Amino acid sequence: MGKMKTHKASAKRFSLTAGGKIKIYHSQHRHNLGIKTAKRKRTLRKGFILSKSMTPTIKSMIQH
């Protein structure tokens, strides 16, 4: 029987915390930073935890 492969694009973007939550980083922090306010850039710098409803989907993609 075949095995489910890791979705490599997702594995690069999401990381699993020790508690089993999915940590991701904000987009929009690569270019055109002169237009964005300092507050917006500071907020985009930090990671955040994915919602509980999306967690099982992403876990199945990155844990194989």
trRosetta pair geometry for C-beta under 8 A, 3 or more apart (Angstrom, degrees):
i j d omega theta_ij theta_ji phi_ij phi_ji
3 64 6.9 173 159 -178 95 118
4 60 7.4 -44 146 174 156 87
4 64 4.5 -67 98 -152 93 170
5 64 6.2 153 168 109 9 117
6 10 7.9 -140 172 65 74 99
6 11 5.4 33 164 -54 116 138
6 61 7.3 81 -158 159 52 54
6 62 6.2 43 -150 -144 95 37
6 63 7.6 -178 -106 56 93 13
6 64 5.0 -170 -68 76 64 69
7 10 4.2 41 98 21 111 116
7 11 6.5 163 85 -21 56 87
7 61 4.1 -32 24 -174 126 101
7 62 6.7 -67 51 -71 85 57
8 11 5.3 -52 -141 34 35 116
8 12 6.6 36 159 -21 65 102
9 12 6.1 -55 -156 31 30 110
9 13 6.7 11 153 -7 62 115
10 13 5.9 -71 -147 45 34 103
10 14 5.6 -13 173 19 76 115
10 58 6.3 -166 -173 -148 128 81
10 61 4.5 10 78 129 163 130
10 62 5.3 -123 117 -66 106 95
11 14 7.1 -66 -117 55 20 81
11 61 7.7 -142 -51 130 73 87
11 62 4.8 145 -92 -131 72 93
13 24 6.4 16 152 -133 84 99
13 25 7.8 -125 -165 37 68 85
14 22 5.2 -18 -168 -168 118 107
14 23 7.1 139 -163 70 63 47
14 24 5.4 -35 -106 -84 72 92
14 50 7.2 -3 -131 -35 117 141
14 58 5.4 -145 -156 179 175 129
14 62 5.7 -124 81 -49 115 155
15 22 7.4 140 72 -159 36 58
15 23 4.9 -27 68 63 89 100
15 24 7.7 161 22 -78 70 45
16 20 6.9 -18 -171 -135 100 32
16 21 7.5 150 -156 77 56 35
16 22 6.3 -35 -100 -102 58 60
16 23 7.5 176 -93 16 8 86
16 59 7.3 81 -101 -115 118 82
16 62 6.8 -179 -41 104 109 131
16 63 7.4 66 -59 -78 151 97
17 20 6.9 -44 73 28 79 19
17 21 4.6 1 36 57 122 84
17 22 7.5 -138 1 -72 88 12
17 23 5.5 94 -50 -29 99 112
17 49 7.7 -35 -12 -111 141 102
20 59 7.9 10 -174 -104 83 136
21 49 5.1 -20 162 -146 134 114
21 50 7.1 170 176 44 83 79
21 55 6.8 -73 -141 -119 55 132
22 49 6.9 114 72 -160 54 63
22 50 4.0 -14 81 26 110 127
22 54 7.5 -94 53 105 145 94
22 55 5.3 -176 -1 -122 116 79
22 58 5.1 54 -114 92 161 140
22 59 6.8 -124 -65 -61 116 78
23 47 5.1 35 178 156 102 136
23 48 7.4 164 -150 85 67 22
23 49 6.1 -43 -98 -97 62 58
23 50 7.4 -137 -80 -11 14 87
24 47 6.4 166 87 -158 28 92
24 48 6.5 -28 65 64 75 69
24 49 8.0 115 21 -128 76 14
24 50 5.7 71 -2 -60 116 98
25 29 7.8 -85 153 36 107 136
25 46 8.0 -166 -133 120 76 26
25 47 4.8 -60 -88 -101 68 82
25 48 7.9 122 -110 17 28 68
26 29 6.0 83 95 -20 97 122
26 43 7.3 57 -22 125 167 74
26 44 4.2 -124 91 -147 141 68
26 45 7.7 -15 40 -2 119 15
26 46 7.4 49 -5 68 115 54
26 47 7.7 -159 -13 -112 72 37
26 48 7.2 57 -54 6 87 109
27 30 8.0 -31 -171 -12 66 103
27 44 7.9 -73 79 -152 24 111
28 36 7.7 128 152 -84 105 148
28 44 6.0 -106 84 -126 91 143
29 33 7.4 49 -156 -94 53 108
29 41 6.8 119 -127 -142 95 70
29 44 4.2 170 -72 139 119 128
29 45 6.7 152 -142 -77 153 51
32 35 5.1 -16 168 19 93 118
32 36 7.0 94 121 -19 80 97
33 36 5.6 -57 -151 37 47 110
33 41 6.1 66 -155 -104 100 130
36 40 4.6 -115 -179 85 103 128
36 41 5.3 121 113 -54 122 92
36 44 7.8 -13 167 0 156 142
37 40 4.6 95 57 6 82 103
37 41 7.1 -152 93 -3 43 87
38 41 5.8 -57 -147 40 32 109
38 42 6.1 36 154 -23 66 108
39 42 5.7 -55 -147 35 28 113
39 43 6.5 27 155 -18 63 107
40 43 5.8 -57 -151 36 30 111
40 44 6.3 28 153 -18 65 109
41 44 5.7 -55 -144 38 32 112
41 45 6.6 47 153 -36 62 100
42 45 5.8 -45 -157 14 31 120
42 46 7.8 22 153 -15 57 100
43 46 6.6 -62 -166 28 37 104
50 54 5.2 -98 166 82 114 115
50 55 5.7 147 98 -78 112 74
50 58 6.4 8 116 20 173 155
51 54 5.0 77 65 15 88 101
51 55 7.1 -133 97 -30 45 86
52 55 5.5 -36 -148 3 36 123
54 57 5.6 -63 -166 41 56 115
54 58 6.0 42 147 -15 86 111
55 58 6.2 -66 -145 42 30 103
55 59 6.0 32 161 -24 69 110
56 59 5.6 -54 -141 35 30 114
56 60 6.4 30 161 -20 64 104
57 60 6.2 -61 -157 32 26 107
57 61 6.8 19 150 -15 62 109
58 61 5.6 -59 -153 37 37 113
58 62 6.2 7 161 -1 72 112
59 62 6.5 -74 -141 47 26 90
59 63 5.4 7 175 -11 69 125
60 63 6.7 -55 -115 38 20 101
60 64 7.4 17 179 -24 52 113
61 64 7.7 -85 -175 19 17 103
